[in-house]
Amino acid sequence: MMTILLSYNEVQTLARKAASGAGLPHGIAEDIGHAAVWLSARDVDAIGVVVAALADHWPAILAGQAAIDRLCCGETKEVALEERDCRLLLIGLAGAAAMNAGLGLAVRHENGDVVPLTRASEVADRVPSIVALRLMPNASGDVSACFGARRPAATDAEAYAAVLCLAAKTYVPASELSRAQGAGAGTTDND
């Protein structure tokens, strides 16, 4: 398997553009970009996670994001993660939101174990057994675990190609009409 090394900025931008290209609302796409960085900092191929989740799982992404918002706002103490195919993305969305809000979140496994959501790499191997996200009372996000690795996780070349295809859907097609309406450079790139 060939891998590609990206910067955190590239991970965030490509994930955001791919989510927009897949048709998700701009705000959700922004959140997916932040989630991708959060996951990638924890040694997870975030681009692969985003591509897999965007395949046909938008309703689950939208419902999961709304549930995570309710959790972070304190409207509920726990939210179920029912859609197995995008759980890791939802965990990334929760991790990024918790880091941003300074909250302590945890995942609950089928066997009842509750594990703080400070490192997705520890959680990533156990995703199939994760059934819920839970707000940890009187706990703030672990700042030392917020930043993760200095370099993002490597990205699978096939996932990279797929994310580029999704991101390309956000670009204005090159045509005489688009140029006449102001797209692209003028007569030189210095216009």
Secondary structure, DSSP 8 states (H G I E B T S, - for coil): --EE---HHHHHHHHHHHHHHTT--HHHHHHHHHHHHHHHTTT--HHHHHHHHHTT-HHHHHHHHHHHHHHHTTS-SEEE---GGGHHHHHHHHHHHHHHHT--EEEEETTS-EEETT-HHHHHTTGGGEEEEEE-TT----HHHHS--SS---EEHHHHHHHHHHHHTTS----HHHHHTT-S--SSTT-
